[in-house]
Amino acid sequence: MKIAIITTLFSAATAFVAPSSQISRTQTTFLHEAAEEAETESTYQGSAAISALTSGVKTVFSSEEISKILPHRYPFLLVDKVVEYEAGKRAVGIKSVTANEPQFTGHFPDRPIMPGVLQVEALAQLAGIVCLQMEGAAPGSVFFFAGVDGVKWKKPVVPGDTLVMEVEIIKWRAKMGIAKATGRAYVDGKLAVEVQGMTFALAK
């Protein structure tokens, strides 16, 4: 509405003046700045509206609850919360990437990027949250990485990003303590990393 009013006023101010030089540069600049300000105000949503975008996302496992399942601790616990979970099958987890994480002091000092191996590790930990609640595994047990296949990184993950991860358990052999899973993660709805296969071995 503001933009329409200002545009109308600007048009009216210039329509009846033959030489454009008669409108001062100051007046023209003022009208342009007012239009730009109105445009900015029209797209500004505010913190409440932005926060409401995730109001429907419920926490299934909090950070404290994850620490009761996984043996990992700072600075290597890479799952902040779980927001979707199907026992024995799959899960969606969140990793909030922040500039104060120690790896960013050297990777890289002038262009901090979350190392790809840590993205895969975060997916592995999310898979561990599912596996450690399955028959034959106990919370606090340790799964070792036994293999990883088909990893593709699609875009850099940087401080300020929210990494939304999803894993699916495709095989679990309780007697042998072997699990296989796939995983992928997104930033702002765009695929950042995908893993076709992760293999874990339960430590004996």
N, C-alpha and C positions, 0 to 999 in steps of 0.2 A: 504494500500500500504506500509506504513512504517513498519507494523508488518511483512509483507512478506519479505521485504528487510532485516530486522534485523534477522529474522529466517534463511534466506538463508546465511547471513554472519556468523551467529553462527554455522550453520551446516558445512559451508566450513572451518571454523576455527578449527573445531574438527575432521573433516573427515580424514585429512591427518596426524594426530598426534596419534601415537600408544598409548603411556601411557597418560592417562587423567591427570596425575599429572603434565605434562609439561605445561598445561594451568594454569596460575596462578589463584588463588581464586579471585583476584581483577578483572581480565579480565572477568571471568565468572559472577561475581556479576554485573559488568558494563553492560554486554550484557542483563542480566535478567532485570535490572532496566530500560534499554532503551526500552526493549520490553513492560514492564508494562506501561511506560510513553506513548508509542505510542498507546497502548490499551486505556488509559485514554483519550488521545487527540481524538481518533476516535469516542468516544461516547459523547464528550462534544459538546453541542449545542449552548450555549450562550443565553444571555437574550433576544435578538431580536427573535430568533427562538421559545423560550419558550413562550414569550408574544404573538406571532403570532398564537399559538394554540387556543386562544379564540377570534381571530379577527372577526370571524363570529357571535359572540354573541352580540346582540344589546341591549341597555338599553331601556326598555319601560317606566319605572318609576324610576327616580333617587331618591336618599336619600331625597333631598329637596321636591320632589313631593310626596313621601310617607308620609312625615310629614304633608302634607296638607290633607291627607286622614285619617291617623291613629291619635288617640289622644296620643299615647305612645311617651315618650321621654327618653333620656339617664337617667339611664343606662338600661332601659327596652325596648328600641326599637330594635328589633332583626331581622329586614329585612333591608339589605343595599340597595338592588335594585331589581327590577322586570325585567326579561329578556324575558319572554313570557307571553301573557295575552289574554284570550278570555273573553270578557265582559259577566258577569253573569254565567260563566261556570268554568273556571280554570285559574291557573297561575303558573309560575315557578319563584322562587325568590332565591336570594343569601344572605347567611349570612357568612361573613368572621370572623372566630374565632381568636381572638388575645389574647395574654398573659396579656395585661393590663386591661382586663375586671375584675370588682371587685369580681365576684364569685370565681375566681381562687385563690384568697388569702387564701381561706379556703376550697376549693373543688378541689383538695387537695393540701396542701402546697408543698409536694414533688412529686406529680404526678397530675398535673392539668388536669381535665376532665370536659367537658361541662355537667352540670347536665341534666339528662334525661328530667326533667320537663321543662327546658328551651328550649330543642329541640322541645317539644310538643307546648310550648308557641310560638316559632318562626313560626311553622306551622299554629297555630291559627291566628297569626297576618297576615300571608300571605292570609289566608282565609278571614280575615277581610278586606283586601284591595279589594278583589273581592266583598264581600257582601256590603260594604259601598258605592259601586258605582251602586248598584241595586235599582230598583224602590222600594220606601218605606223606604229607609235608606239614611241618609245624611252624607257626610264626617264630621268627628269629633264626630259622635255619638259613643256610647260605647256599645260593645257587651260583655255580660258576658258569661263565660264558664258555660254551663248547664250540660255537660256530656262528657265523653270520654270513648271509648271502644276499645278493641283489640289493645293495644299498645305493640309493640315489638321492643326492642333495639338490633341491630345486631353487632355493633362495637363501641368502644369508639370514641368520637369526642374530639379532643384536639387542643390547640392553634397551629395555622399554617394551620389548615384545612379550606377548603372552603365547606360549607354545601350548597348543591344545593337542594332546596326544591320544591315540587310540591303538589298542593292541587286541589281538584275538588269539586265543590258544587253539592251535589246530591239532595238537597231539599231546597226551600226557600218559606216560608209562610209570605208574606209581611204584611198581616193584623195582624198576631200574633207576627211578629217580630222574628220568629224562623228560624234558618238556620242549615243545617246538611252538613258535609263535610268529605272527606277522605284526607289522606295526607301521604307523604313519603319523605325521604330525603337521599341524597347520598353524599359520600366523595370519590373522585377519582373513580367514577363509581361504587362503592360498596355500597349496601344498608346499611344505618346506623340506621334508625328508620322508622317505619311505624305505621300508626294509621288507624284502620278500620273505626272509626266513631268519629266525634267531633260535639257536639251540642252547638249552641250559642243562646242566647236570647238578643234581642235588648233592651237596657235599656229605660224605659218610663219616 
